[in-house]
Amino acid sequence: MPTSMLIAVVTSHLLLAAHALRGGDVFLCATLALLPALLLTRRASARLICAIVPLLGAGWWIGSAVELARLRMMLGAPWMRMAAILGAVALTAFVSGGWLMLSDRARTLFTRDAATARIEATAFTLTAGLLIVARAKASVSVLLADRFLPGSGWLELLALAVYAGWLAGRFIDPAAHRRLRPRVWALFSAVFFGQLALGLAGFDKLLMTGRLHLPVPALIAAGPIFRGGGPFMPILFSAAVLLVGPAWCSHLCYIGAWDDLASRLGPRPAHALPRRLVIGGRLATLVIACGGALILRLAGASTTLAVALAALFGLIGVGVMFFVSRQAGVMVHCTTFCPMGIVGNILGRLSPWRMRIDPDACTACGACASACRYSALTESDILAGHPGLPCTLCGDCVRACGHKAMRYTLPGLSPANARAAFLTLVVALHAVFLGVARI
């Protein structure tokens, strides 16, 4: 990389870092100063990221100039020289940091994984943006680093954004997606329950609010009914489902990874579970969970009794995972027992994401069905040209289909772009959930 280009880019980031330091934010200063180190990887996505930040930073400079100019006007102090200086700094950041990194010259210097550059940069930016908003709006410290060292959440935010960019680039390859999805999903579950266990052991900083909630998915719906309030988890669940459809169940659920692991210890699915069981079983548990919560509330039952019954419900679910799912090679808990699974499937119909089967490419060989652990691909589903209601958009069938007939779709986009957009969004949500995975 030419020295002049490196100096220009690093300078634009250091100016922003100095501006953060002037505002008293040492860790934001460190984060902005560290960003240009991504360029050492020679990744094409690093070029885009190091262009986006100065471009946004130019707006930050201009906003600061306007604010200071307004303040000086109110005080009757000179302001034009200050505005001119900050305007020049904003222009420098825009040109040397942003425009330069988007030039053809920079493009030829950063060619590593160029095919996935936009996806990686988008996942990075989306993750960072969501965490910045969550960090600014939440009434508690949502990022763990801030709990132990106030302000250091910026560094955790940077690490999570880099992780999201890397993972999105890997997920684009269907084989890598099928291989990595269970692993990163299990990582999220391990972080979630690991922090819960340590919190219960006395490390209270690992708990989000200090108020314990049983990590049983059914309580997302049943808990507020019993308590008569507390809509945070239903809102979070609904928002995630509206964004990525039923992919909550295959990428984001903190306990679904257990059922996935149990099913993978068993044989490949020989056939799909009966559709009546898949739909009726979960509707029944939904009625039991929500109806039971309402009855307990109306009866004035103690919280201790409600918690005991909820724990029993959860333990039965775990038993289904490790005794039934493992034997069947199918995610029996998620497809027949978990009430939030059917809620996700139904609400997911409001999301625009769909999985479709190209009739011109499909040979009805059944390879997709043997890879589906959600019992979403019966013979009738394949003939109909789309998976059934239990589909969670996990994507395992995309890799399994040797004829490339399985496709993600979104109105207005090609199948390839629809899949890229879906994976970018679900990876960003995964990284955000990983960062705030505490009870």
C-alpha positions in Angstrom: 0.0 0.0 0.0 1.5 3.4 -1.0 2.8 5.3 2.0 0.9 8.5 1.1 -2.5 6.6 1.0 -1.8 4.9 4.3 -0.9 8.2 5.9 -4.0 9.9 4.6 -6.3 7.1 5.8 -4.7 6.8 9.2 -4.7 10.5 9.7 -8.5 10.8 9.0 -9.1 8.1 11.6 -6.7 9.7 14.2 -8.5 13.1 13.8 -11.7 11.4 14.7 -10.0 9.6 17.6 -8.7 13.0 18.8 -12.2 14.4 18.6 -13.5 11.6 20.7 -10.7 12.1 23.2 -11.5 15.8 23.4 -15.0 14.8 24.4 -13.6 12.6 27.2 -14.3 9.2 25.6 -11.0 7.4 25.8 -12.3 4.1 24.6 -14.0 5.5 21.5 -10.7 7.2 20.8 -9.0 3.9 21.1 -11.6 2.2 18.9 -11.3 4.7 16.1 -7.5 4.6 16.3 -7.5 0.8 16.0 -9.8 0.7 13.0 -7.1 1.3 10.3 -5.3 -1.8 11.5 -7.9 -3.8 9.5 -6.2 -2.6 6.4 -3.2 -4.8 7.3 -5.3 -7.8 6.3 -5.6 -6.5 2.7 -9.2 -7.6 2.7 -11.5 -5.8 0.3 -14.1 -5.4 3.1 -11.5 -3.5 5.3 -11.2 -0.9 2.5 -14.9 -0.4 2.6 -15.1 -0.2 6.4 -12.3 2.3 6.5 -14.1 4.4 3.9 -17.5 4.3 5.7 -16.1 5.5 9.1 -14.4 8.7 7.8 -17.5 9.5 5.7 -19.7 9.2 8.7 -17.0 11.0 10.7 -17.2 14.0 8.3 -20.9 14.4 9.3 -19.8 14.2 12.9 -17.3 17.0 12.4 -20.0 19.2 10.6 -22.5 18.5 13.4 -19.9 19.6 16.0 -19.1 22.7 14.0 -22.8 23.7 13.8 -23.3 23.1 17.5 -20.2 25.1 18.5 -21.1 27.9 16.1 -24.6 28.2 17.5 -23.1 28.3 21.1 -20.6 31.0 20.2 -23.3 33.0 18.5 -25.4 32.9 21.7 -22.4 34.1 23.7 -21.5 36.8 21.2 -18.1 35.2 20.5 -16.3 34.9 17.1 -17.3 31.7 15.3 -16.4 31.9 11.6 -12.8 30.9 12.0 -13.7 27.9 14.1 -16.4 26.8 11.6 -13.9 27.2 8.8 -11.3 25.0 10.6 -13.8 22.3 11.4 -15.2 22.4 7.9 -11.7 21.9 6.5 -11.2 18.9 8.9 -14.5 17.4 7.8 -13.5 17.8 4.1 -10.1 16.2 4.9 -11.8 13.2 6.5 -14.2 13.0 3.6 -11.6 13.1 0.9 -8.6 11.4 2.4 -10.4 8.8 4.4 -13.6 8.2 2.5 -13.2 9.1 -1.2 -9.6 7.8 -1.3 -10.6 4.4 0.0 -13.4 4.1 -2.6 -11.1 5.0 -5.5 -10.0 2.5 -8.2 -6.4 2.7 -6.9 -7.5 1.5 -3.5 -9.6 -1.2 -5.0 -6.6 -2.7 -6.8 -4.7 -2.8 -3.5 -7.3 -4.6 -1.4 -8.4 -7.6 -3.4 -8.5 -10.4 -0.7 -12.0 -11.9 -0.7 -13.3 -9.2 -2.9 -16.4 -11.2 -3.8 -17.7 -11.0 -0.3 -16.5 -7.5 0.6 -19.9 -5.8 0.4 -21.5 -8.5 2.5 -18.8 -8.3 5.2 -18.8 -4.5 5.3 -22.6 -4.4 5.5 -22.6 -7.0 8.4 -19.9 -5.0 10.2 -21.7 -1.7 9.8 -25.2 -3.1 10.7 -23.9 -4.8 13.8 -22.0 -1.7 15.0 -25.0 0.5 14.3 -27.5 -1.8 16.2 -25.1 -2.1 19.2 -24.5 1.7 19.2 -28.2 2.3 19.4 -28.8 -0.4 22.0 -25.9 0.9 24.1 -27.2 4.5 23.9 -30.8 3.7 24.6 -30.7 0.9 27.2 -31.2 1.8 30.9 -28.5 -0.7 31.9 -25.1 -1.6 30.5 -26.0 -4.0 27.7 -22.4 -4.7 26.8 -20.5 -6.8 29.3 -17.2 -4.8 28.9 -19.0 -1.7 30.2 -19.9 -3.5 33.4 -16.3 -4.2 34.3 -14.7 -1.1 32.8 -17.1 1.7 32.0 -16.7 3.0 28.5 -14.8 -0.1 27.2 -17.9 -1.3 25.5 -16.6 0.5 22.4 -13.9 -2.1 22.1 -16.3 -5.0 22.6 -18.5 -3.4 20.0 -15.6 -3.3 17.5 -14.8 -7.0 18.2 -18.4 -8.0 17.6 -18.7 -6.0 14.4 -15.4 -7.6 13.0 -16.7 -11.0 14.0 -20.0 -10.4 12.2 -18.2 -9.2 9.0 -16.0 -12.3 9.1 -18.9 -14.7 9.7 -21.1 -13.2 7.0 -18.3 -13.7 4.5 -18.0 -17.3 5.5 -21.8 -18.0 5.5 -22.1 -17.0 1.8 -20.6 -20.4 0.9 -23.5 -22.9 1.4 -21.1 -25.6 2.6 -19.5 -23.3 5.2 -22.9 -22.1 6.2 -24.1 -25.6 6.9 -20.9 -26.4 8.8 -20.6 -23.2 10.8 -24.2 -22.5 11.6 -24.5 -25.2 14.3 -21.1 -24.1 15.8 -21.8 -20.4 16.1 -25.3 -21.2 17.3 -23.9 -23.4 20.0 -21.4 -20.7 20.8 -24.2 -18.3 21.5 -26.0 -20.8 23.7 -22.8 -21.5 25.6 -22.2 -17.8 26.2 -25.8 -17.3 27.3 -26.0 -20.1 29.7 -22.4 -19.7 30.8 -23.0 -16.2 31.9 -26.2 -17.3 33.7 -24.3 -20.0 35.6 -21.6 -17.6 36.6 -24.1 -15.0 37.6 -25.9 -17.5 39.8 -22.5 -18.4 41.3 -22.1 -14.9 42.6 -20.7 -12.9 39.7 -23.7 -10.6 39.6 -22.2 -8.3 36.9 -22.8 -11.1 34.4 -26.6 -10.7 35.0 -28.4 -8.1 32.9 -30.7 -6.6 35.6 -30.4 -8.7 38.7 -33.9 -10.1 38.2 -33.8 -13.8 37.3 -36.0 -15.3 34.6 -36.1 -19.0 33.7 -34.5 -19.4 30.3 -37.5 -21.5 29.0 -38.7 -20.3 25.6 -42.3 -20.9 26.5 -42.0 -18.2 29.0 -41.5 -15.6 26.3 -45.3 -15.9 25.8 -46.4 -17.3 29.2 -44.3 -15.1 31.5 -46.0 -11.8 30.7 -49.4 -13.4 31.0 -48.6 -14.6 34.5 -46.9 -11.4 35.6 -49.4 -9.1 33.9 -46.6 -7.2 32.3 -43.0 -7.3 31.2 -43.2 -7.3 27.4 -39.5 -7.0 26.7 -38.9 -10.6 25.5 -42.2 -10.8 23.4 -41.2 -7.6 21.7 -37.6 -8.8 21.1 -38.9 -12.1 19.8 -41.5 -10.5 17.5 -39.0 -7.9 16.1 -36.5 -10.6 15.3 -39.1 -12.8 13.6 -40.4 -9.9 11.6 -36.8 -9.2 10.5 -35.6 -12.7 9.7 -38.8 -14.8 9.8 -38.7 -18.2 11.5 -34.9 -18.1 11.4 -35.1 -17.2 15.1 -35.5 -20.9 15.6 -32.4 -21.9 13.6 -30.0 -19.1 14.3 -30.9 -17.1 17.4 -32.8 -19.2 20.0 -30.7 -19.7 23.1 -31.9 -23.3 23.7 -32.6 -24.5 20.1 -28.9 -25.2 19.7 -29.3 -28.0 22.2 -31.9 -29.7 20.1 -29.8 -29.2 17.0 -26.8 -30.9 18.7 -29.0 -33.8 20.0 -30.4 -34.4 16.6 -27.0 -34.4 14.9 -25.9 -37.2 17.3 -28.6 -39.4 15.7 -29.1 -40.7 12.2 -29.9 -38.6 9.1 -33.7 -38.0 9.0 -35.3 -41.0 7.3 -38.6 -39.2 6.8 -40.4 -36.1 8.0 -42.5 -36.2 11.2 -46.3 -36.3 10.6 -47.5 -32.8 9.9 -50.3 -33.1 12.4 -47.8 -33.8 15.1 -45.5 -31.0 14.0 -48.3 -28.4 14.1 -50.8 -29.9 16.6 -48.1 -30.8 19.2 -46.8 -27.2 19.4 -50.3 -25.7 19.4 -51.2 -27.9 22.3 -48.1 -26.9 24.3 -48.8 -23.2 23.5 -52.3 -23.6 24.9 -51.0 -25.4 27.9 -48.2 -22.8 28.6 -50.3 -19.7 28.1 -53.6 -21.2 29.5 -51.7 -22.5 32.5 -50.1 -19.1 33.1 -53.5 -17.4 33.0 -55.1 -19.9 35.4 -52.2 -19.5 37.9 -52.6 -15.8 37.7 -56.3 -15.8 38.2 -56.0 -18.3 41.0 -53.5 -16.1 42.8 -50.8 -18.8 42.7 -47.4 -18.0 44.2 -44.4 -17.1 42.1 -42.6 -20.1 43.6 -45.3 -22.5 42.3 -45.3 -20.9 38.8 -41.5 -21.1 38.6 -41.5 -24.7 39.7 -44.1 -25.6 37.0 -42.2 -23.6 34.3 -39.0 -25.4 35.3 -40.7 -28.8 35.0 -42.0 -27.8 31.5 -38.4 -26.9 30.6 -36.9 -30.1 31.9 -39.5 -32.1 30.0 -38.3 -30.3 26.8 -34.7 -31.1 27.6 -35.7 -34.7 28.0 -37.3 -34.7 24.6 -34.2 -33.3 23.1 -31.7 -35.8 24.5 -33.9 -38.9 24.5 -36.1 -38.4 21.4 -34.4 -36.0 19.1 -31.1 -37.9 19.5 -32.8 -41.2 18.5 -34.8 -39.8 15.6 -32.1 -37.5 14.1 -34.9 -34.9 13.9 -35.3 -31.8 16.1 -38.3 -33.2 17.8 -38.3 -30.6 20.6 -38.3 -27.7 18.3 -40.7 -29.2 15.8 -43.3 -30.8 18.1 -42.9 -29.5 21.6 -41.7 -25.9 21.7 -44.6 -23.5 21.7 -42.5 -20.5 20.5 -41.6 -22.6 17.4 -45.1 -22.6 16.1 -45.4 -18.9 16.9 -42.2 -18.2 15.0 -43.5 -20.2 12.0 -46.8 -18.4 11.9 -45.4 -14.9 12.6 -42.7 -15.6 10.1 -45.3 -15.5 7.4 -45.3 -11.7 7.9 -41.7 -11.6 7.0 -40.9 -11.3 3.3 -38.2 -14.0 3.4 -39.1 -17.3 1.7 -37.5 -20.6 0.7 -38.6 -21.8 -2.8 -37.8 -24.8 -5.0 -37.0 -24.1 -8.6 -39.3 -26.5 -10.5 -37.0 -26.5 -13.6 -34.0 -27.6 -11.5 -35.6 -29.9 -9.0 -35.5 -33.6 -9.7 -37.4 -34.7 -6.6 -34.4 -36.7 -5.5 -35.1 -36.1 -1.8 -31.6 -35.0 -0.9 -33.0 -31.8 0.7 -35.5 -33.8 2.8 -32.8 -36.0 4.2 -30.8 -32.9 5.3 -33.8 -31.2 6.9 -34.0 -31.7 10.7 -37.2 -29.6 11.0 -39.5 -32.0 9.0 -40.3 -29.1 6.6 -39.7 -31.1 3.4 -42.2 -33.9 2.8 -42.8 -35.3 -0.7 -45.9 -33.1 -1.0 -43.9 -30.0 0.0 -41.3 -30.7 -2.7 -44.0 -31.2 -5.3 -45.6 -27.9 -4.2 -42.4 -26.1 -4.8 -41.7 -24.8 -1.2 -41.0 -26.2 2.3 -43.9 -26.5 4.7 -44.8 -24.4 7.7 -42.0 -25.9 10.0 -39.3 -24.4 7.8 -36.9 -22.2 9.7 -34.8 -20.9 6.8 -31.8 -22.8 8.2 -30.3 -23.3 4.8 -29.1 -26.9 5.2 -31.2 -27.9 2.2 -29.4 -25.4 0.0 -26.1 -27.2 0.5 -27.7 -30.6 0.2 -29.3 -29.9 -3.2 -26.9 -30.9 -5.9 -29.1 -29.3 -8.5 -29.2 -25.8 -6.9 -33.0 -25.8 -6.8 -33.3 -24.5 -3.3 -33.4 -20.8 -3.1 -34.0 -17.9 -0.7 -36.3 -15.3 -2.2 -37.2 -11.7 -1.4 -39.4 -9.6 -3.7 -37.3 -7.5 -6.0 -34.0 -9.4 -5.6 -32.4 -12.2 -7.4 -32.1 -15.5 -5.4 -28.4 -14.9 -4.9 -28.9 -11.3 -3.6 -31.8 -12.4 -1.5 -29.7 -15.1 0.2 -26.8 -12.6 0.7 -29.2 -10.0 2.3 -30.8 -12.6 4.5 -27.5 -14.0 5.8 -26.1 -10.5 6.4 -29.1 -9.6 8.5 -29.2 -12.8 10.5 -25.5 -12.7 11.1 -25.8 -9.1 12.4 -28.6 -10.2 14.8 -26.6 -13.2 15.9 -23.6 -10.9 16.7 -25.8 -8.4 18.6 -27.5 -11.2 20.6 -24.1 -12.6 21.4 -23.1 -9.3 22.8 -26.2 -8.9 25.0 -26.7 -12.6 25.8 -27.5 -12.1 29.5 -30.5 -12.6 31.7 
